[in-house]
Amino acid sequence: MTCGRVSTRVFVTGGTGLVGSAVVAELLGNGHTVLALARSDASALAAEAVGAEPLRGTIADPDVLRAGVALADGVIHLAFGNDFSSPEALAKNVAEESAALATLGEELVGSDRPFVTVSGTPQVPGRVSTEADPPPTEGPVGGRGRAVTAVLGLASRGVRSTAVRLPRTVHNQGTGGFAGLLTDIAHRTGVSGYPGDGTQRWPAVHALDAAVLFRLALEQAEAGTSWHAVADEGDQVRDIAAVIGRRLGLPVESVPSQTYGPLGPIFATDQPSSSAHTRQTLGWEPKHPGLLEDLENIQP
């Protein structure tokens, strides 16, 4: 491990979202300064309010991304479009992110600066996935896997690139991630639903615990490595739906997978994941409530 905490100026994309706001606070609380990409006046004000410096622009603007890299000692990328309404919308999000990652990466080549990107825990049929498993490069979000693989490949070009893989639910105060989408759909349809028989398992992590791992990866992780921000190895989806139903006073039952639009196939998949290697190597230890406990914060 390269180690020794040094105060760095970190360029963060997606710094005002559920995960990003926790990452920014974690960085600021540990002696780093933050330059946060802000796509709106509201985002810029939110960044300033916590002590970060905003940089106006979006991940679709390569000139702004290059400017951010030029001003920073390291980069943490978290931004991703939040329109999951159709396969086309999802594909657009993936394409936009892939182009942004390529721009950020090229700008960092030969600098030995850290570049931490967000990724997702892979799904491996019949077993719990680990940090050694490759990201999926096919399917609805296969483009993300290909883009992250390219980022990790920058390790051979003088970039300390790493990927922090988030589970399908990153939560805080009962909101966020796939479980949050289940809650939104339950509000809308009057049923707390789950696809299939609901025995499929989803991994989860509290946003504040995930934020610590992003900082540790920035400070310590070796080039070309992947890490799992997994606190709960896998909660059964019917157990998640049961808490949501109880909190909202709604019936809990199986619903057709098309209820979930383009995410249907992903929602129906058993996808438990381990973080044993991450905990052992980086000393990461989740301390915040697990998903089922945190969902008790849902307000009817």
Salt bridges, closest charged atoms under 4 A:
GLU26 OE2 - ARG215 NE 2.49
ASP41 OD1 - ARG56 NH1 2.38
GLU53 OE1 - ARG9 NH2 2.27
ASP63 OD1 - ARG66 NH1 2.96
GLU97 OE2 - HIS77 NE2 2.96
GLU97 OE1 - ARG144 NE 2.79
GLU106 OE2 - ARG157 NH1 2.95
GLU107 OE1 - ARG66 NE 3.92
ASP133 OD1 - ARG127 NH2 2.70
ASP209 OD1 - HIS288 ND1 3.01
GLU219 OE2 - ARG5 NE 3.23
GLU219 OE2 - HIS32 NE2 2.82
GLU219 OE1 - ARG215 NH1 3.03
ASP270 OD2 - ARG201 NH2 2.75
GLU285 OE2 - ARG279 NH1 3.12
ASP294 OD2 - HIS171 ND1 2.61
GLU296 OE2 - ARG246 NH2 2.60
